[in-house]
Amino acid sequence: MNKVLIIDDEEKLRSLLSRIISLEGFEVFQAGDIQSAFKKLHQHEIDVVLCDVKLPDGNGLDFSAKIKSIHPLKEIILLTAYGTIPDGVQAIKNGAFDYIIKGDDNNKIVPLLFRAIEKVNLARRVHQLEDRLNKKHSFENIIGKSKNIQQVIGLARKVAMTDTTVLLTGETGTGKEVFAQAIHHAGNRANKQFVAINCSAFSKDLLENEMFGHKSGAFTGAVKDQKGLLDEAHQGTLFLDEIGEMSLELQSKLLRVIETGEFYRVGDTKPIKTNVRIIAATHRDLHNEVAQGRFREDLFYRISVYQIQLPPLRERVADIEELTHHFLLTFSLKSKKKIDSFSEEFLQALKLHSWPGNIRELRNVIERSVILCETNELSLVHLPGDLIAGVQPASSQRTLSAFDLASAEKLHIQKVLNYANGNKTKTAELLHIALTTLYRKLSEYGLE
């Protein structure tokens, strides 16, 4: 039931309005002055406030501005015995929903209340959706308790509240866009647009058009002006995924945007001002790309002011179990299956795998396993063959052959590597072997 607060020092008028509004299905509260109104606002989740302009302890126009500053989702309808145009204008400026005259406009109050309630309900739904979106993309939703990932989250948190350009590096599938979203939503641009584009998905000309837009007549088929992603991301964040695939010509134009805050639409001669934060990502070694002449050195130094290297999944094996639980829940709900666990052998196989596709590959493997599973537990039979190879069933008591000994060595090295959180120097020390020997073994067993 929606709640209405009536603030008026005339008790008879308050009672009359209260009866009328109550009959329309609203829960009504009353206050005779600003002080008692504040208490009611604190005690109850009021939706709409009907407030007299002249009150014993203050002015309703000023009070409405104060209410909106504290409770922006509440709507206020101001009542006055002597309406003036300046007061009406000021009421709207202060955030009031409307301004009506007592007596003359009494028949307007109920329809006005319903319109105000519609606005309140819509604003609340939007607020809830925004809140859910912000939580979805928050750092708290990044899965992993390993030292490697927590260090990265710490670095990302520190840069989030600034407008500094960020470069996210790491292998494909390590979650670079997830981190870009988290940085955006934890920053001061969170309520503005986050616009993402994969630079490897377009040809040079198409990518330029997508980013900068074009002027009417710029090329065949350009029948009207079109905005680009820099327009869409104005005052927000532009995420350039796989920036290492961008052509040198386009790199120079991006450099101008970063340095001057201006760009030209394709076919236009008039510069356009923009205010965007750039977050870039790549799986390439940009130092090497610069040395090879495939990436501009000046752009590299501009985008890598704050560089964050995301660890591959094989270096955060301790997080595999938590990630698996998350993906299992996601896909079991999606497929409407009651799968709530996985066997120890299933988890062992996941931890032994090198995960060249990282988190994205793990996600795909779990989705496939859920599709195949007809019980309430994932097991080895649901995994692809390349993940099962070398995993010894817990019940196996066979005598070890030469191949089995190799498998045992591989398993032991993997366990020690997991214990060391992917630190190869520490792993070699714990195994009492040379680091070069460890690298040879890792290569031999496909554990790199």
C-alpha positions, 0 to 999 in steps of 0.5 A, spaced: 500 500 500 502 506 497 503 511 503 502 519 503 504 524 508 499 530 509 503 536 512 498 542 514 497 546 520 490 546 519 487 540 522 480 540 519 483 540 512 488 535 514 482 530 516 478 532 510 484 530 505 486 524 509 479 521 509 478 522 501 485 519 500 484 513 504 478 512 501 482 511 494 486 505 498 492 509 500 495 509 507 495 516 510 499 520 515 499 527 518 503 532 521 502 539 523 509 542 522 516 541 519 519 538 525 513 532 526 513 531 518 521 529 519 519 524 524 514 521 520 518 521 514 524 517 518 519 512 521 515 510 515 517 509 507 512 515 505 511 515 497 508 522 496 508 528 500 502 533 500 505 539 503 502 546 505 507 552 503 506 556 509 507 552 516 508 554 523 516 553 523 518 554 516 516 554 509 514 549 504 518 551 498 524 550 502 522 544 506 520 540 499 527 542 496 530 539 503 526 533 502 528 531 495 535 532 497 535 527 502 529 522 499 530 524 491 525 518 490 519 521 494 514 526 490 512 532 493 505 536 491 505 543 494 498 546 497 497 554 498 491 558 499 494 564 495 497 561 489 502 566 485 506 564 479 513 565 482 511 560 487 509 555 482 516 556 478 520 556 485 516 549 487 518 546 480 525 548 481 525 545 488 523 538 485 516 538 487 511 534 482 506 539 482 503 546 485 496 546 487 491 551 490 487 549 496 479 549 495 480 551 487 484 545 485 481 540 491 478 535 485 485 535 482 488 532 488 486 524 487 488 524 480 495 528 481 496 523 487 495 517 482 500 520 477 505 522 482 505 514 485 506 512 478 512 516 477 515 514 484 514 506 482 517 507 476 523 511 479 524 505 484 524 500 479 529 504 475 533 504 481 533 497 483 535 495 476 541 500 477 542 497 483 542 490 481 547 492 475 552 495 479 552 489 484 553 485 478 559 488 476 562 490 482 569 487 485 565 483 490 562 479 484 569 477 482 570 470 484 576 468 487 580 468 494 587 466 491 593 471 492 594 472 485 587 475 484 586 478 490 592 482 488 589 484 482 583 486 485 586 491 490 590 494 484 583 495 480 580 498 486 585 503 487 585 506 480 577 506 480 575 512 483 580 516 478 579 518 471 586 515 469 587 511 463 588 503 464 591 498 460 588 490 462 593 485 459 593 477 460 591 471 456 584 470 452 579 469 457 582 471 463 576 476 465 579 483 462 572 485 460 569 483 467 575 488 471 573 493 466 566 493 468 568 493 475 573 499 475 567 503 471 562 501 476 566 503 482 568 510 479 565 516 479 562 515 472 558 509 474 551 512 473 554 514 466 555 509 460 560 503 459 561 502 452 565 496 449 568 495 443 572 489 440 577 492 436 579 485 432 571 484 430 572 490 425 576 492 419 580 498 419 574 502 416 568 499 420 572 500 426 573 508 425 566 509 423 564 505 429 568 509 434 567 516 431 561 516 427 560 519 420 558 525 417 552 525 412 555 524 405 562 521 407 561 515 403 556 511 399 550 510 403 552 515 408 545 519 408 545 522 414 549 524 420 551 518 425 554 518 432 559 513 434 561 510 440 565 516 443 559 520 443 555 514 446 560 514 452 561 521 453 562 522 460 562 515 461 567 509 459 570 507 453 572 500 453 577 498 447 578 490 448 584 487 443 587 494 442 593 491 439 589 489 433 587 496 431 591 499 425 596 504 426 592 510 422 586 509 427 591 509 433 594 516 431 586 518 431 585 515 438 592 518 441 589 525 439 582 523 443 586 522 449 591 528 448 586 533 446 579 530 448 577 532 441 575 527 435 573 528 428 567 524 425 568 521 418 568 526 413 567 532 417 572 538 418 569 540 425 572 537 431 567 534 437 569 535 444 568 528 448 570 527 455 571 519 456 575 515 460 579 509 456 580 502 459 584 498 454 585 491 454 590 486 450 592 479 450 598 481 446 605 483 448 605 491 446 612 492 448 614 487 443 608 490 438 612 497 439 619 494 437 616 490 431 613 497 429 605 494 429 603 499 435 605 506 436 610 507 442 607 514 444 600 511 444 602 505 448 605 510 454 599 514 454 594 508 455 599 504 460 599 509 465 596 504 470 597 497 467 594 491 470 596 484 468 591 479 469 593 472 471 591 466 467 587 460 470 593 455 471 596 460 476 590 461 480 588 453 481 586 455 488 580 458 485 578 453 480 573 449 485 569 456 487 569 458 479 566 451 478 561 451 483 559 458 480 558 455 473 555 449 476 549 453 479 548 458 473 547 452 468 543 447 472 538 453 473 539 455 466 537 448 464 532 447 470 536 441 472 538 439 480 545 438 479 548 440 486 555 437 486 561 434 482 566 428 484 573 429 487 575 426 481 572 431 476 575 437 480 582 433 480 581 433 472 579 440 472 585 442 477 590 438 472 588 441 466 592 447 463 586 451 461 589 455 455 582 458 454 582 460 462 576 462 465 572 462 458 574 455 457 572 452 464 565 456 463 564 452 457 566 445 460 562 446 465 556 448 461 557 442 456 558 437 463 551 440 465 548 438 458 550 431 459 549 430 466 543 426 468 544 425 475 545 430 481 553 430 480 558 431 475 563 426 474 569 424 470 564 421 464 561 428 463 568 431 461 572 432 454 577 426 453 583 431 453 581 433 461 580 426 463 587 423 460 592 422 466 587 422 471 587 416 476 580 413 479 580 413 486 578 406 486 584 404 482 589 399 485 593 397 479 600 396 479 604 402 476 607 401 469 612 406 466 606 410 463 603 410 470 609 413 473 609 419 469 602 420 470 604 420 478 609 425 477 605 429 473 600 429 478 605 430 484 608 436 480 601 439 479 599 438 486 606 442 489 605 447 483 598 448 486 600 449 493 605 454 491 599 458 487 603 457 481 610 460 483 615 456 479 621 458 483 618 456 489 615 449 486 622 447 484 625 449 491 619 444 494 621 439 489 628 439 490 630 440 483 633 445 478 628 451 475 630 449 468 628 441 470 621 444 472 620 448 466 622 441 462 617 437 466 612 442 465 613 442 458 613 435 457 606 434 461 603 440 458 602 444 465 605 450 462 
